C-alpha cells in the first residue's frame, strides 16, 4: 500500500503537479466501503465507528483523505415520497412568510473532528462536506416549483430564505476549519441539469453565488482550499466560479455536457479539475477501456498538474466494483480484491 500524503492533493488544488498520480472522489457506496474496510468494518452506528469505516475504506483505496461531515446539523424538511428517486417538490415546509417565521431554525453545532481522527493514518486528512448546499437546501425546504413562483411573487421572502440557509452553511465551515485534522472543504450544491442551471444565471448571481463566495472566503480564512461539487451544465457561470467565488477545485462532470478532457483544456490551470471519468462511460465500457481513458487523462495532465483521477460524480451501487478498481489502479498501481 502506497504512503498516504495529503500534500499531493493540496498540490493538485494549487494547480500544480503532485509527486504521484492522485485520486479524488466525493463518496463511494456502502458495498464498496465494507469491501475495502474488510474484517475491520464496524457494524456500530455511532459517529466515531462510522467515520472509522470511512477512514479505513478511503485509505485502503489509495486516497489521501476521507470525506466526512462530523456535524449533526441539518435543515429539517418534510417527508419524501421515495428513497432513491424523489421529486424536488416533496417535503416542502416553507411556502410563505408565516411558515418561514415558524420554521425551527437552528445553528450548526461544533463537530469533534479531532476525536474522530484517532485512527486517521499518518499523512491523511479529512475533507469536510456540507449538509447539502445553499440552493439544494432552499429547494428541499421550499420545493423547486414553489421557489420559481416565489421568485416572481415574493422575492423578499426568497432572499430571506437564502440568507437563513447561507449564513448557517458559512458557520458550518467556519467551525470545520478550526480543526487541524481538516485539510480541505467541499461545498456540495447541485446547480443544474444537462442543459442549464436550475435558476437563471442572473438569479444564481443574485441569490446563490454571494453565499458561496462567503463560504469560500470562510474556508480560505481558515487556511484551507475550497472544492465545489456541483452537477449540471455550469458553463455559463464557470467564470463566476473561478474568478469571483474563487473556488480552488471543481468536481462533477458529464460527457454529455462537457467531457473532462475538454474541461481540463478550457479551465485547467485556473481551477483544479477533479475526477471526470464519466459514470455512464464507466458503466458501459470494459475495464481495459476504462484504464485507457484514465491513463490518457493522467498523461494529459502530466507536467501541468491540477488534476486528480476519479469518476464524474461519485461511485453509486450500480457501478461494478471491478470497473471502479480498474480506474483507480491506474493511479495507485495496486491490485484490489
N, C-alpha and C positions, 0 to 999 in steps of 0.2 A: 504494500500500500504506500503510495507516494506521500511525502510530507505535506501537511496542510499549511498554508501560509496566506492569510487574508491580504497581505500586501500585493499579491498578484491581482486580486480583483480590484484593489484600490488603483493599481496602475491602469487597468482597463478603464476604470471610471474617470481617470485623468486623461483619457485618450492617448495613453502610452502603451508600449508593448510589455506584457507581463513576461516574467522569466520563463514561463512554460504555458502551454495551452490551458485555458481557464474555463471552468463551467459556470453557467448561471441558469437557475430555474426558480420560478416563483413557488410552486408547490408540486408535489408528486401525487400519489394516491395511497389509500390505506393498504392495498395489497403490496405495493412496492415498499412502503415504509416497513411493513412487517417482514418482507423478504430480505431487505437489506439489514435490518436490525438483527435478524436471525434469532438465536436462542436467548439473546439478551432483551428481546422485546418484552415490555411490561404490559399486562392487561389492566393495570390500575388506571383509574380515570382522573386522579388528581393532577393538577397542572405540572408539578415537577416531573412526575412519571411520564406524562405525555410529551413534554419537551425533551426529556431524556431520550425517548424514542426518536424524536426528530433529529437530535444531535447524532445519535448512532447512525441513522439512515443517511443523512446528508454527508456525514463524514466518510462512511464506507463507500458511498457512491463516488467520492472524489471532489466534493465541494469544499470550499474554504470557509464555509459559514453554514448556519442553519437559520431558516426563516421562522420567526416566532412573532406572536402578538401576546405578550405577557400581561396584558391588562384585561380586566373583566369588563371594561367599559364597552357598552353597546348603545345603539339608538333603538329602543323598543318599538316594534311595529306590530301590526295585526297579524292574524293567522294567514298563512299562504295556502293556496288550494292544492298544491302539489309539492313534492320534494325536489325532483330532478329538473322539471321544466315548469316555470312559473310565469304568470302574467305580470307585466310591470304595473298593473293596476290592482294587484292583490294586496291585502294587508294594509290598506290606507287608514291612517289615523288622524291626519290633519287635512281638513277640507276648507276651513275658513278661519277667520280671526279668533273666534271663540275656542275652537278645537286646538289652535296653536297656543293660546294662552293657557289652556287646560293640560297641555302635554307635559308629562313628567320629566322635564329637562334635568339632567344631572351633569356633573363634570367628571372627566376621566380620573381614574384612581391611579396612584403610583403603582408601578409594576416592579417586581423583585427580580430583575434580570441577573443580578449578581448571584442570588441564591439558586437560580435556575442553571447557572453555569458550572455547577460543581463537577459535572462530567464533561465539560467542554474541552476537547483535546487542545493541546498547545498549538497555537497558530490559527485556530478557528475563532470566529466572532459570530455574534448574532446579527441578522438583518431584520429590523422590526418593520412589520407591515401595519396597516391600519385596520380598524373595524369597518371596512368599506371606505369609500371616498366621499368627497363633497357632493358631487352630482348623484352618485349612487344612493347615498343616504337620503337626499332630498326626494328622489324618486320613490324610494321604499316608503317614506313617510307620507308622501302626497299622492303617489300614483303618477305615471307618465302623462296620461291624458289630462288629468286634473292640473298638473303643472303647466301644460301647454295652454290650457284655458285661462288659468290664473295669471300667466304672463301678460295676457291682454286685459283680463278683468280686474286684477288686483296686484299690480307689480310691486307695490309697497309690501304686501304680505309675503310675496315670493322673496323679496330682498331680505326680509326679517328671518325667514326660514333658512336661507343660505347663510346668513350671518350666524344664526344659532348653531348650525351644523359646523360651519367652517371654523368658528372660534374654538369649538371643542376638539376638533381634529388638530388644530395648532397646539393646543395644550397637550394632547396625546403625545405628539412628537417632542414637545418641549420636555416632557418627563422622560421620554425614552433616551434622549441624547445625554442625559446625566450619568449614564452607566458606562463604565469603561469597557464592559463586555459587548456593547453595541457598536458595531463597526460601520453601519450604514442604515438607511431607512428607505422603505418602499412606500410611496404614496399610490395606493391602488384604487383607481377610479375609472371605470369604463365610460368613455365619452361618445362612442359612436357605433356605427354598424358598417356594412360593406361600402356604402356609397357616400356617407356624410356623417357629421356629428349629430348627436341626439337633439341638440338645440342649434339654432343658427350661430354662426361664428360671432356675430355681434352680441347675442345673448350669452354665449360662453364667456366672452371677454368682459361682459358686464357683471355676471353673477358668479361664475365658477372660477375663472382664472385668477382674480385678485386673491382668493383664499389659497389657491395653490402657490401663488407667489409668496404668500406669508408662510406657508408650510415649508417651502424650500429655504426661505430666509431663516426660519427657526432651526431647521436641520443644519444648515451651514453655520449658523451661530454656535452650534454645539460642536463644530469641527468635523462633521460627518458629511459624506456625499448623499445626494438625494436621487432616488431612482423613481421614474414614473412607469407604472404598469397601467396601460390603458389600451383597450381594444377598440377597433373601428378604424374608419378612414380619417386620419388626422392630418393628412397632407396640407389642407388649408391653414392649419394652426401650428405647423411644425416650427415656424419662426417664433411664435409666441412661446412655445415650449423651450426652445433653445436660447433665444436672446432676451426674452422678458422674464419668464419664470426661472430660467437658468438651471433647469434640471441637468444632472451630470450624466444620467443614463436613461435610455428609453427601452422598454420591454413590451412585447406583443406585436407580432407581425403576421400577415397572411399573404400568401402568394396571390390570391385573387384581388387584393388591394394594392400591395406593393411588396414584391419579394425582398427578402432580407439583403440579397446581393445588391439590388438597386438602392435600397435604403442606405446601405453602407457606402455606396458610391456617392449618393447625394448629400448625406449628412454625417458620414463618418469623419472623425477629426474635430467635429464641433460638439458632438454628443456621443457617448458610448452606445454602441449598438449591441443589445443583449439578446441572445437566443436567436429565434427567427427561422429555425428549420421547421417548415410548415407542418402543422399537425395532420392535415389531410394527406400531404405528401408522405409523412411517416406511416400513416395507416395503409396507404395504397402501394407503397414501394417495398422492394426487397431489402434485406439487411445490407446487401452489397451496394445498392443504390443509395441507401441512407448514409453509409460510410463514405461513399464517393462524394456526395454533396457536402457532408460535414468536413471532409478533408479539404475540399475546394474552398470552403468558406474560411477555414483556418489559414490556408495558403494565401487567400486574397488579403487577409489582414496581417500576414507576416511582414515584419519590418515597418508596419504602420501603427499597429496596436488599436486599442479602443474597441475590441470585440471579445465577447465571451460566448462559448458554444452552448446552445440549448434549444429547446423547442420554441415554436412561435408563441406559445401561451402558457402551457402547463403540461402535466402528464396525467390525464384522466384515465379511468379504468379501462376505457375501450382501446387504448394503445397497448399493443402487445409488449410485455416486458422485454422480450428479446430484441425488439426494434429499438426500444429506448436504450438498452445496453449497447447495441451496435453503435448508436450515435455517440454516447459518452466515451466509449472505449477508444475512439479516435483521438480524444484529448488526453485520456489518462494512460492509455497503453495497457490497461488491466483487463483481465477476464473476470466475468461475473457469473456466479452460479445461483 
